[in-house]
Amino acid sequence: QVQLVESGGGLVQPGGSLRLSCAASGIIVSANAMDWYRQAPGKERELVATITSSSSSNTTIYADSVKGRFAISRDNAKNTVYLQMNSLKPEDTAVYYCHYYMKYVAYRHYWGQGTQVTVSS
């Protein structure tokens, strides 16, 4: 069965960096599009970044608010998706979620447990 386990969140100063990890089981991340979402206090959950499957050329897509600062990637050997976050701003503070949308067998969203990122002095 599908399981997404996130790690790497924490407290960082403005301008700092963090790398979030999403270790997947039950799916092969290279064969699927994978996403990172975030939800800030009092805000709706928003899509931050997407990486398409290898067969779809590993295209990456970013929200305007993080373009040039965040990078989504995958390590196929580790079956893990990453979100490298640089030049962090206080407004990046949120719970970050790994996401996969199953489009075969059934239509179903899978989410990681979430990892807290706090950007503060």
N, C-alpha and C positions, 0 to 999 in steps of 0.2 A: 504494500500500500504506500501511498505517497506521504512523505514526511519532509518538512522543511524546518531546519534548526538553525536559528540565527545566533550570531555572536559578534562581538567587537564594539558594541556601544560603550559609552562612558561620558565622562566630563572632559571637555576640552576648551581651551581659551579661544576667543575670536582670532581668526587667522590660522588656526591649527588644522590638523588633519586627523582623520580616522579612517580605518578600513573595516567595513562590515563584511561578514561572511555569512553565506547561506549554504549549509551542507544539506544536500538533497539525497533522499533514498526513495526507491520505488519508481523513479523516473531517471532518464538520462538527460542531463541538463543541456547537452549539446544538441539534442534532438528536439528541443522545445524552446519556445520563447519564454523568457523569464523576466520578471519585473521586480522593481523596488517601489514600494509606496511609503508614505509617511503620513502621520497624523499629529498635528500640533495641538496643544491645549486650546479648546474652544473652536477648533477648525475641523472641516471635513477631511476625510482621508483623500490624499491626492497622489496621483501617479508621478513618480520622480524620474524613473529611468526604465528602459526596456532594452533587452538584447534579444534578437531573433535567433532562430535555430541556425545551425551550421548550414543546412540546406537552403536557408534564406539569407546566406552571406554574412551572418553575425552582425547585422545592422544594429546600431545603437541609436536610441532616441531619448531625448532628455526634455524635461520641463524647462521652460524659459528661465525660471528662477535659479536653476543649477547649472545651466550650460556654461562650459568653460571651467567649472570647478569640480564637478563630479564625473566619475567614469565607471561604467558598469562593465564587468568582464566575467569570464568563466575560466576555470581550470578543469579541463575535461578529465584529467587523470584523477583528480580529487572529487569530481562530480560536485563542484562547488561554484556558486555564483558570488561575486564580490561587488561591493560598491565602495570605490575609493572616493573619499570626500576631502577636498582641499579648500583652503581659504574659507573656512567655516565662519558663518555669521550667526549671531544670536537667533535670528529668524529661522535657522535650520533646526533649532531645537524641536524635537518631535520623537515619537516612537516610530521606528522604521521597521517595515514588514517586507519580507520576501513573499513573492506571489507567483503562482502558476495557475493558468486556466486550462483545464482539461477539455479538449474538444473531440475526444474519441472515448469510446466505452460509455461515457456520459458527459454532459456539460456540467462542470463543477469547478468552483474556485478553491484553491488550496493556499493557505497562509501559514507563514511562520508564526512563532509565538510573539514576535516583536522584540526589539532591542532599543533601549532608551539612549538617545543622543542629546546631551545637554551642552550648549555652547554658551559659556559665561566666563566673565572675568572673576 
